[in-house]
């Protein structure tokens, strides 16, 4: 068995598998960064919503105090 046959039979599939793992891992990293960005945007929107609910609650308390409820 020559060196070329050995490389073709054993090393070439290993190289292809390693390159495939690298590209798959890159896709997973890209997906993870995209999901982190989406979750951070969601957190900002949720915090904004929470502050608005607190503001409405404070306004309602003032209205209730004026109406003596």
C-alpha positions in Angstrom: 0.0 0.0 0.0 1.5 3.3 -1.0 1.5 6.6 0.8 -1.1 8.1 -1.5 -3.5 5.2 -0.9 -3.0 5.5 2.8 -3.7 9.3 2.7 -6.7 8.7 0.6 -8.1 5.9 2.6 -7.5 7.2 6.1 -6.4 10.8 6.3 -8.7 12.4 3.8 -11.9 11.3 5.5 -10.5 12.5 8.8 -9.7 15.9 7.3 -13.2 16.1 5.9 -14.8 15.2 9.2 -12.7 17.8 11.1 -13.5 20.6 8.6 -17.2 19.6 8.9 -17.0 19.9 12.7 -15.3 23.3 12.4 -18.1 24.7 10.2 -20.8 23.2 12.3 -19.3 24.7 15.4 -19.1 28.1 13.6 -22.8 27.8 12.8 -23.6 27.0 16.4 -21.6 30.0 17.6 -23.4 32.3 15.2 -26.8 30.9 16.3 -25.8 31.5 20.0 -24.7 35.1 19.4 -28.0 35.7 17.5 -30.0 34.2 20.3 -28.1 36.3 22.9 -28.9 39.4 20.9 -32.6 38.5 20.7 -32.8 37.8 24.4 -31.1 41.1 25.3 -33.7 42.9 23.1 -36.5 41.0 24.8 -35.0 42.0 28.2 -35.0 45.6 27.2 -38.6 45.5 26.0 -39.7 43.6 29.2 -38.0 46.2 31.4 -39.7 49.0 29.5 -43.0 47.3 29.9 -42.4 46.8 33.6 -41.6 50.5 34.1 -44.7 51.5 32.3 -46.9 49.2 34.5 -45.3 50.7 37.6 -45.9 54.2 36.2 -49.6 53.3 35.6 -49.9 51.9 39.1 -48.4 55.1 40.6 -50.9 57.2 38.6 -53.8 55.0 39.7 -52.8 55.4 43.3 -52.8 59.2 42.9 -56.2 59.1 41.3 -57.6 56.9 44.1 -56.2 59.4 46.7 -57.8 62.3 45.0 -61.1 60.5 44.8 -60.7 59.2 48.3 -61.3 55.6 47.4 
